[in-house]
Amino acid sequence: MIDNQELPIGFTMELAQHSHVLNRFAQLPQAEQTSIVNGAKEIKSRNEMRNYVENMFQ
């Protein structure tokens, strides 16, 4: 959880598959993490979520 927010399950699953992205995400300031999580909440498909996570830092 980030600031008592639940993470979208698809986002969490994709982060688990991409440990390098998870490590980078964990190092971000709270405000940036929240912004990324809010973006993830708008995603509707598994493929979109995979692309979102894979491209978060590019």
C-alpha positions in Angstrom: 0.0 0.0 0.0 1.0 3.5 -0.7 -0.4 6.1 1.7 -3.2 3.7 2.6 -4.1 3.1 -1.0 -4.5 -0.3 -2.5 -2.5 -1.0 -5.6 -4.3 -2.4 -8.6 -3.8 -6.1 -8.7 -2.6 -6.1 -12.3 -0.1 -3.5 -11.5 1.2 -5.4 -8.5 1.5 -8.6 -10.6 3.4 -6.9 -13.4 5.8 -5.2 -10.9 6.4 -8.7 -9.4 7.4 -9.9 -12.9 9.8 -6.9 -13.4 11.9 -6.7 -10.3 14.2 -4.0 -11.8 11.1 -1.8 -12.3 9.8 -2.6 -8.9 13.1 -1.6 -7.3 13.1 1.7 -9.2 9.5 2.4 -8.3 10.1 1.7 -4.6 12.9 4.4 -4.6 10.6 7.1 -6.0 9.2 9.9 -3.8 5.6 9.3 -2.5 4.1 11.8 -4.9 5.6 10.2 -8.0 4.5 6.7 -6.8 1.0 8.0 -6.3 0.9 9.5 -9.8 2.0 6.2 -11.3 -0.5 4.2 -9.3 -3.3 6.6 -10.4 -2.3 6.0 -14.0 -2.4 2.3 -13.5 -5.9 2.5 -12.1 -7.1 3.7 -15.5 -5.7 0.7 -17.4 -8.3 -1.9 -18.4 -6.3 -4.8 -20.0 -3.4 -7.1 -19.1 -1.4 -6.1 -22.2 -1.9 -2.4 -21.5 -0.7 -2.9 -17.9 2.3 -4.9 -19.1 3.3 -2.1 -21.5 2.6 0.5 -18.8 5.0 -1.2 -16.3 7.6 -2.0 -18.9 7.7 1.6 -20.1 7.3 3.5 -16.8 10.9 4.7 -16.8 11.6 5.2 -20.5 
